[in-house]
Amino acid sequence: VQLQASGGGLVQPGGSLRLSCAASGSTLDYYAIGWFRQAPGKEREWVSYISGSDGVRKYRDSVKGRFTISRDNAENTVYLQMNSLKPEDTAVYYCAAVSVMRVKTFSNWYTDKREYDYWGQGTQVTVSS
C-alpha cells in the first residue's frame, strides 16, 4: 500500500486543519492507521490511531479533545481533524499503516513507530501568529 499525506499548512493559534492520508495499491480496510509527527530536533512521536474495522480510536494526551481521527474506507482515506491548534503542534505529520493481520495485543503497541510497515511522505503543519 502507498500512502499520501496532505492538508498541512500555516494556521494561526486556535485555528483548524484537516489532514488526509490517501491510500493506493490496496484497500484501506485491511490496515490500521497511525498518525505521527516530528518537530525539528525532536523524535517522531505518535499522535493518533484508528483500527482497521472495529472503530477503535486512540489519542495522545496532549491532543485529546482537539484532534479527531476518522476513516472513509469507500474513499480509501483516513483523516485527522485538528482543532484549537497550538504552536506546539507545529511539526511534519506522517501517516503510517500496518496490516490488520499484524496488529498486536499488548498495551499501547500502536504508539511505537516500529510497528508500522508503510509510511506516507509527511505534510508540514505550522501553527504561528
C-alpha positions as CSV (number, residue, x, y, z in Angstrom):
1,V,0.0,0.0,0.0
2,Q,1.2,3.5,-0.8
3,L,0.2,6.4,1.4
4,Q,-0.1,10.1,0.5
5,A,-0.5,12.6,3.3
6,S,-1.8,16.1,2.6
7,G,-3.7,19.0,4.1
8,G,-0.9,20.7,6.0
9,G,-0.3,24.4,6.0
10,L,0.2,27.6,8.0
11,V,-2.6,28.4,10.6
12,Q,-2.9,30.8,13.4
13,P,-3.2,29.5,17.0
14,G,-6.8,28.4,17.7
15,G,-7.3,27.5,14.0
16,S,-8.1,24.2,12.3
17,L,-6.7,21.9,9.7
18,R,-7.8,18.6,8.3
19,L,-5.1,16.2,7.2
20,S,-5.8,13.4,4.8
21,C,-4.0,10.1,4.3
22,A,-5.0,8.6,1.0
23,A,-4.1,5.0,0.2
24,S,-3.4,3.4,-3.1
25,G,-2.4,0.0,-4.2
26,S,-4.6,-1.7,-1.7
27,T,-7.8,-1.2,0.1
28,L,-7.5,0.6,3.4
29,D,-10.0,-1.9,5.1
30,Y,-7.0,-4.2,5.7
31,Y,-4.9,-1.7,7.6
32,A,-4.8,0.1,10.9
33,I,-3.5,3.6,10.6
34,G,-1.4,5.8,12.9
35,W,-0.6,9.5,12.7
36,F,2.8,10.6,13.9
37,R,4.5,13.9,14.0
38,Q,8.1,15.2,14.1
39,A,9.2,18.6,15.2
40,P,12.7,20.0,14.3
41,G,15.3,18.4,16.5
42,K,12.8,16.0,18.1
43,E,11.9,12.4,17.9
44,R,9.0,11.3,15.8
45,E,6.0,10.9,18.2
46,W,2.7,9.1,17.9
47,V,-0.4,11.3,17.7
48,S,-3.4,9.2,17.0
49,Y,-4.5,5.7,15.9
50,I,-7.6,4.1,14.3
51,S,-8.1,0.4,13.9
52,G,-8.9,-1.4,10.7
53,S,-12.6,-2.2,11.2
54,D,-13.9,-2.1,14.8
55,G,-13.6,1.7,15.2
56,V,-11.1,1.8,18.0
57,R,-9.6,5.3,18.2
58,K,-6.7,6.4,20.4
59,Y,-5.0,9.8,21.0
60,R,-2.0,11.1,22.8
61,D,-3.0,13.1,25.9
62,S,-1.9,16.5,24.5
63,V,-4.4,16.3,21.6
64,K,-7.4,14.7,23.3
65,G,-10.5,16.8,22.8
66,R,-8.9,18.7,20.0
67,F,-8.0,16.1,17.3
68,T,-10.3,13.6,15.8
69,I,-9.3,10.7,13.6
70,S,-11.7,9.1,11.2
71,R,-11.7,6.8,8.2
72,D,-13.7,6.6,5.0
73,N,-13.0,3.2,3.5
74,A,-15.1,4.0,0.5
75,E,-12.7,6.8,-0.3
76,N,-9.7,4.8,0.9
77,T,-8.7,7.7,3.1
78,V,-8.0,8.4,6.8
79,Y,-8.5,11.9,8.2
80,L,-7.1,13.8,11.1
81,Q,-9.2,16.8,12.0
82,M,-7.2,19.2,14.1
83,N,-9.0,22.0,16.0
84,S,-7.8,24.5,18.6
85,L,-4.3,24.2,17.2
86,K,-1.3,25.4,19.3
87,P,2.2,26.4,18.4
88,E,3.5,23.2,20.0
89,D,1.5,21.2,17.3
90,T,3.9,22.5,14.7
91,A,5.6,19.5,13.1
92,V,5.7,17.4,10.0
93,Y,2.8,15.0,10.2
94,Y,3.1,11.4,8.8
95,C,0.5,8.7,8.4
96,A,1.5,5.1,8.7
97,A,-0.2,1.7,8.1
98,V,0.1,-1.8,9.5
99,S,-1.9,-4.8,8.2
100,V,-4.7,-5.8,10.5
101,M,-3.1,-9.3,10.4
102,R,-0.1,-7.9,12.3
103,V,-1.9,-5.8,14.9
104,K,-0.6,-6.6,18.4
105,T,-2.5,-7.1,21.6
106,F,-0.1,-5.7,24.2
107,S,-0.8,-2.3,25.7
108,N,-0.1,0.8,23.6
109,W,1.6,-1.1,20.8
110,Y,0.2,1.4,18.3
111,T,2.3,4.2,19.8
112,D,5.6,2.6,18.6
113,K,6.6,3.7,15.1
114,R,8.5,0.4,14.6
115,E,5.2,-1.4,14.5
116,Y,4.2,0.2,11.2
117,D,5.2,-1.1,7.8
118,Y,4.2,1.7,5.4
119,W,4.7,5.4,5.7
120,G,3.5,8.5,3.8
121,Q,5.8,11.3,2.9
122,G,4.7,13.8,5.5
123,T,2.9,17.1,5.4
124,Q,4.1,20.3,7.2
125,V,1.8,21.9,9.8
126,T,2.9,25.2,11.2
127,V,0.9,27.0,13.9
128,S,2.0,30.6,14.3
129,S,0.7,34.1,14.5
